[in-house]
């Protein structure tokens, strides 16, 4: 399966959702439409 790149907007949204909104990793992943543990590399 090909890796999809995340937009900078989504990358910046993750910490905001975590700290300001207090969302869990699962809730953030659903909100942004990404996996909970994206593979880096």
MDTraj code that builds the backbone (N, CA, C; nanometers):
import mdtraj as md
import numpy as np

residues = "UNK UNK UNK UNK UNK UNK UNK UNK UNK UNK UNK UNK UNK UNK UNK UNK UNK UNK UNK UNK UNK UNK UNK UNK UNK UNK UNK UNK UNK UNK UNK UNK UNK UNK UNK UNK UNK UNK UNK UNK UNK".split()
xyz = np.array([
    [0.0841, -0.1180, 0.0000],
    [0.0000, 0.0000, 0.0000],
    [0.0886, 0.1243, 0.0000],
    [0.0550, 0.2205, -0.0817],
    [0.1321, 0.3444, -0.0917],
    [0.1062, 0.4335, 0.0294],
    [0.2102, 0.5018, 0.0721],
    [0.1958, 0.5957, 0.1838],
    [0.1376, 0.7259, 0.1315],
    [0.0466, 0.7834, 0.2079],
    [-0.0090, 0.9150, 0.1740],
    [0.0596, 1.0191, 0.2592],
    [0.0901, 1.1306, 0.2002],
    [0.1489, 1.2414, 0.2761],
    [0.0367, 1.3191, 0.3457],
    [0.0666, 1.3679, 0.4646],
    [-0.0296, 1.4505, 0.5367],
    [-0.0048, 1.5964, 0.5033],
    [-0.1127, 1.6700, 0.4908],
    [-0.0978, 1.8132, 0.4651],
    [-0.0474, 1.8816, 0.5925],
    [0.0173, 1.9940, 0.5742],
    [0.0685, 2.0699, 0.6885],
    [-0.0460, 2.1113, 0.7804],
    [-0.1611, 2.1385, 0.7229],
    [-0.2781, 2.1770, 0.8024],
    [-0.3151, 2.0658, 0.9011],
    [-0.3165, 1.9405, 0.8531],
    [-0.3500, 1.8281, 0.9411],
    [-0.2422, 1.8066, 1.0461],
    [-0.1169, 1.8219, 1.0051],
    [-0.0064, 1.8042, 1.0997],
    [-0.0161, 1.9059, 1.2131],
    [-0.0504, 2.0297, 1.1808],
    [-0.0636, 2.1341, 1.2832],
    [-0.1902, 2.1160, 1.3673],
    [-0.2898, 2.0525, 1.3109],
    [-0.4174, 2.0340, 1.3803],
    [-0.4059, 1.9320, 1.4945],
    [-0.3182, 1.8319, 1.4793],
    [-0.3072, 1.7246, 1.5787],
    [-0.2718, 1.7774, 1.7179],
    [-0.1630, 1.8532, 1.7350],
    [-0.1337, 1.9026, 1.8711],
    [-0.2406, 1.9970, 1.9261],
    [-0.3028, 2.0751, 1.8377],
    [-0.4091, 2.1653, 1.8841],
    [-0.5257, 2.0854, 1.9404],
    [-0.5657, 1.9812, 1.8695],
    [-0.6765, 1.8991, 1.9177],
    [-0.6401, 1.8283, 2.0481],
    [-0.5165, 1.7861, 2.0583],
    [-0.4729, 1.7147, 2.1781],
    [-0.4674, 1.8066, 2.2998],
    [-0.4083, 1.9240, 2.2836],
    [-0.3859, 2.0104, 2.3997],
    [-0.5016, 2.1044, 2.4300],
    [-0.5542, 2.1702, 2.3286],
    [-0.6616, 2.2667, 2.3534],
    [-0.7959, 2.1985, 2.3756],
    [-0.8218, 2.0937, 2.2993],
    [-0.9515, 2.0281, 2.3066],
    [-0.9509, 1.9056, 2.3985],
    [-0.8307, 1.8529, 2.4303],
    [-0.8204, 1.7383, 2.5191],
    [-0.8694, 1.6081, 2.4570],
    [-0.8584, 1.5948, 2.3251],
    [-0.9068, 1.4745, 2.2578],
    [-0.8047, 1.3617, 2.2664],
    [-0.8533, 1.2388, 2.2590],
    [-0.7657, 1.1211, 2.2590],
    [-0.7091, 1.1007, 2.1193],
    [-0.6087, 1.0138, 2.1077],
    [-0.5479, 0.9833, 1.9772],
    [-0.6528, 0.9286, 1.8810],
    [-0.7412, 0.8459, 1.9285],
    [-0.8463, 0.7886, 1.8433],
    [-0.9402, 0.8980, 1.7922],
    [-0.9802, 0.9889, 1.8800],
    [-1.0694, 1.0975, 1.8395],
    [-1.0019, 1.1909, 1.7393],
    [-0.8736, 1.2174, 1.7606],
    [-0.7992, 1.3026, 1.6683],
    [-0.7873, 1.2354, 1.5327],
    [-0.7554, 1.1069, 1.5316],
    [-0.7420, 1.0337, 1.4056],
    [-0.8725, 1.0366, 1.3274],
    [-0.9834, 1.0164, 1.3953],
    [-1.1133, 1.0216, 1.3279],
    [-1.1431, 1.1617, 1.2759],
    [-1.1129, 1.2616, 1.3551],
    [-1.1405, 1.3996, 1.3166],
    [-1.0601, 1.4414, 1.1939],
    [-0.9335, 1.3985, 1.1877],
    [-0.8449, 1.4373, 1.0778],
    [-0.8468, 1.3382, 0.9621],
    [-0.9102, 1.2234, 0.9826],
    [-0.9151, 1.1232, 0.8763],
    [-0.7818, 1.0554, 0.8532],
    [-0.7060, 1.0334, 0.9626],
    [-0.5760, 0.9679, 0.9531],
    [-0.5737, 0.8504, 1.0494],
    [-0.4710, 0.7656, 1.0382],
    [-0.4538, 0.6535, 1.1298],
    [-0.4057, 0.7029, 1.2655],
    [-0.4276, 0.6226, 1.3679],
    [-0.3826, 0.6612, 1.5013],
    [-0.2311, 0.6658, 1.5122],
    [-0.1669, 0.5724, 1.4447],
    [-0.0202, 0.5640, 1.4515],
    [0.0366, 0.5604, 1.3109],
    [0.0490, 0.6770, 1.2470],
    [0.1019, 0.6777, 1.1109],
    [0.2476, 0.6310, 1.1096],
    [0.2842, 0.5622, 1.0056],
    [0.4209, 0.5129, 0.9894],
    [0.5080, 0.6250, 0.9357],
    [0.6140, 0.6561, 1.0052],
    [0.7071, 0.7604, 0.9607],
    [0.8256, 0.6947, 0.8918],
    [0.8811, 0.7614, 0.7965],
    [0.9993, 0.7053, 0.7341],
    [1.0146, 0.7515, 0.6013],
])
top = md.Topology()
chain = top.add_chain()
for i, resn in enumerate(residues, 1):
    res = top.add_residue(resn, chain, resSeq=i)
    for name in ("N", "CA", "C"):
        top.add_atom(name, md.element.get_by_symbol(name[0]), res)
traj = md.Trajectory(xyz[None], top)
